[in-house]
Amino acid sequence: MFVIAHTDACAGTACRIAEKLGDSCAVSMGRALSDPACLGDFDSLGLVFGKDGKGAPAQVMDFILKVLGEYDLTGMQYMFSACVCDGSPDHALKIVEKFCAKVGCAPSLSTTVSPDAGQQEIDALISRIGSGDIQLAKGSIGTMWYMKAHGIKLK
């Protein structure tokens, strides 16, 4: 099952992605922070968030450290992160990759989605997620170097 964890501002986009993926649900990161059990059992995870200035919102980093950091991620098959923004995500995606590396995982796919994403853009994202050409924990070269330099092992 795919769980799409999202910030409240990106709930609409997350729900559209979850609906298109099938066998998935969208869960607010705020809700998951107060009740991690609401995520249930999942084998794939998506993070959908907007950017805060040039970085990621604090709620996203708290979710990664406090919720994902406590989860057993050994059975997770796939993870992606999507920054909902106009133009460049600046450092938001890199920050998310680094925080994920701290808990022993890395997004397989990091991408942007426009706030007013049409069906075609959502379909393109779904096909990239469903293609299976990128496996969990490959992440970016920068993330893998970060994990190696800090002695962090993959879960």
C-alpha angles and dihedrals in degrees: 000000000000119000118196109202112197144173114247092251090059099043094114094053092044092051091050091051092047092048092050093046093054120209090051143100137206118233128185114242088221091058092045091052091057095037113021091179089071087079090066120187113332135167097193132039137196126193115205117183144142124239124260109213102312096333142052123285117267089240091064092052091046090050092052095047101036102033108024090036089062096043124094100241097178093105096046112120104185141012132182136178125208124189111206104214146120111255122341122012087214106199099336097102094044091050091051091049091051093048090048089051089056090061094042106261138088133204112256090208128027115185146145129249122194116241091240095043113173125218091265092058092047090048090051090052092048091051090051090050093045096046091081092208092126117056129205118280097017087103120149124325089247092056093048091050089048091052092046094047092051095043094243115158124208114253 
